[in-house]
Amino acid sequence: MSLSGTGKFKEPCCDTGDSYRHSWYPPEVNTSDPIAAGQLLMHNTLTGKKEPFVPMKERHVRWYTCGPTVYDSSHVGHARTYLSFDIMRRIMTDYFHYNVLFQINTTDIDDKIILRARQNELLRQLEEDKSVSYEKLVGLAKEAVEEAKAKSDEKKVAIEAELEEVTAKKDSRRRTEQEGLLEQHLVKRKNLDNDEKNVLEACSASPDEKDARAILFVAAKSVLAEKLDREKGHLVTDHAVFNAHARKYEREFMEDLDALGIREPDILTRVTEYVPHIIAFVEKIIDNGFAYKSNGSVYLDLDAFQAAKHNYRKLSPAGPGGAATSAAEMAEGEGALGGGEASEKRNPNDFALWKASKAGEPAWESPFGPGRPGWHIECSVVATDILGEVLDIHSGGEDLKFPHHDNELAQSEACLGCQQWVNYFTHTGHLHIAGLKMSKSLKNFVTIRQSLEHNTARQLRIMFLLQAWDQPMNYSDQTVEDARSKENTFKSFFRAVQALVRDDYLSQEVGWRMGDVDHKLAEAYLAARQSVHENLLDNFNTKDAMGALLKIINEANAYLRTPNAQPSTLLLRAIATYITEILKVFGVIDGADDFGFGSGGDGAGSGSESYIGAMVSFRENVRNAALAAAKGGDTEAAIQAILKTCDGLRDDVLPGLGIRLEDRPEGTLWNLEDPAVMLKEMAEKAAKDKEVQIGKLEKQLVARTKELEKVKNSMVLPKDLFRTEEFKEWDETGVPTTMANGDPVSGGQLKKKKKAIAKQEKTYKDLMEKSGNHPQGLLDSTQKEVDSIKRKLDSLSL
């Protein structure tokens, strides 16, 4: 806890026990709110508001976070969750200095994993089955499309019927739920329609065409997977199939965390390694009278649980005892392979602790029969085993509140006999793209690896720092570009301060030489530190903390732009060092440099040979240009050649060595940076410049093509304008008088033709004046311009 003052003194303390000491006036402590008193506030989903954070014991924080269900590649929505918790964890440990023990669990057995692993195995078998002809594969693909469409139609009818029913009942909560489901369904149907289009296009290819079978397989993969699983999924029983699938995506997830700069957890657990513990946990709940066996499965008995004065749905209340829980919410809780278990339950809202395995699902022996853990039980077991019977913090994404986390709380309390298993629950907000939650089922996701192809891990981290962690956010070009802009603001400020620090400031006056301007910057610096501290205390508000850092940079930049500036190097260095310290806490900066982003390590071209080679080449080019001018050459050309060589050193050579030069009116600034980052920036700038250049050339091409057509049309002699097969007789000025069939040209047409010839006479006259009576030369030169622009466009398109 760190206290804040009010700016006033309290009454003096006179009784010091020492007659030789004078009275001391202690500063008055600000007790107006928890933040002023130095308390950390955290948004707690259990209460729906910010609460003062108090660890259960001393300064130890036992923190559990749900990891991914490792059935597919992680996307930027997952990155938002794990980067947000990484930032919060860093603030807790590196800024507030709590003793954090951080655990992540990976779900490596689950309905989604079973389904995807089975589907991939069946697709592999089909792809390798040489007995399946191309024609048969075409038939399977078309059948799969039709079956998927029929299933989609049934789903839509069911949603619309439910929506109509809840609307009639004026049940606003369920109406909103069904409207959301319908919107998602329409997106899925659009995806299915695209799949159908691609499948039919692939099916129309000749079997003799190159890669026809492979192309069809890719187009039909999604619908074929569902069809194969419906028909043959029950035949896949080898545990190795499911394990291999989960291990692949677990490793990919951990690699993604590393690529994003996310700290590894202190403890990583897997569900499959905890099956004996899970069985024992379930048995204890049964023994406590809060669960029952049914057809080989075990369900939590919510009626018995609530009769014992326990509360259900603490995180997302839905009426007394969760009475308003909808069928859609229950379906989400039972998983992708659920359905048909309602008759096994005493209460429709009872949820599975242990599931009897069906054909095509992995199974473990248990006192309840062969089966597998329910989705929710795993987290209760692994977290309790590692962190104990009371968790300080439990975290996850917004979509896990119900049913997953509410069910975790219920089963943990049922086993442990407590009223509160978790003290603080934190949930990150959804990540939206084009107005919808980023989701694999909607196929509107961007994988972490795809995102890192276009953005750096630092830029993604800054993007999330600029958002409230517990609120929804949009992922768009604008949010990414804003992060890049803020990154450049930090870089530019660090470069300016580095240039000052490199000068020998001790050879000058070292005090403040700008009077009120120095004082104003110092006060702004202190205010920024206070603002950052208060914002971090206020629910890890990195958005406004980043705003405070950017504000003091703006103040410092304005300070540096003061006319006849004599800046305080030490004050600016203190500001840059503080900003760096906070960005290190946020995970934006690594390394031991006092301030700045650092050079990013050695890089490919940082050896002395590379620097020597660049300087020798530069000297040789400058020397040759100077010698050419000295021998009577073109002095102006030599000057331009030297300037071009200087620019080439700045723009093409030094970035590869990790050196950035900036030409400014007061001189050239230099800084060391990561060569890879600089080369990427150069490539992005070159791509944008190329795009602009192509746009300009395309406009030029349109204009010059129109001009070419105009010249061609203007070259027609007025008297020849209507000498076409449409007519057979004309007067002496070229006006047609008789149609090709012998009919006379009507009066109205004669009038129009005479007007057109008069207009052509003016056009022809203008052309002759413009071309100096050489229209063919103008035509040829315009054609050359058009051809030249086309060649430039072709070269840029390569």
Secondary structure, DSSP 8 states (H G I E B T S, - for coil): ----EEEEE---B---S-TTS--B--EEE--SSTTTTT--EEEETTTTEEEE---SBTTEEEEEEEEEE-SS--BHHHHHHHHHHHHHHHIIIIIS--EEEEEEEEE-SSHHHHHHHHHHHHHHHHHH-TTS-HHHHHHHHHHHHHHHHHHHHHHHHHHHHHHHHHHHTT-HHHHHHHHHHHHHHHHHHHHHHHHHHHHHHHHTS-TTSTTHHHHHHHHHHHHHHHHHHHHHGGG---HHHHHHHHHHHHHHHHHHHHHTT----SEEEEGGGGHHHHHHHHHHHHHTTSEEEETTEEEE-HHHHHHTT--S-SSS--SGGGTT--HHHHHHHH-TT--S-GGG-SSTT--EEEEE--TTS--B--TT-SEEE-TTHHHHHHHHHHH-SSEEEEEEEGGGIIIIIHHHHHHHHHHHT-S-SEEEEEEE--EEETTEE--TTTT---BHHHHHHHS-HHHHHHHHHTS-TTS-EE-SHHHHHHHHHHHHHHHHHHHHHHHHHHS-GGGS--S--STHHHHHHHHHHHHHHHHHHHHHHBTS-HHHHHHHHHHHHHHHHHHHTSTT----HHHHHHHHHHHHHHHHHTTS--SS-SSSS---S--TT-SHHHHHHHHHHHHHHHHHHHHHHHTT--HHHHHHHHHHHHHHIIIIIGGGGTEEEEEETTEEEEEE--HHHHHHHHHHHHHHHHHHHHHHHHHHHHHHHHHHHHHHHHTS-GGGTT-STTEEEE-TTS-EEEETTS-B--HHHHHHHHHHHHHHHHHHHHHHHHHTT-HHHHHHHHHHHHHHHHHHHHHHH-
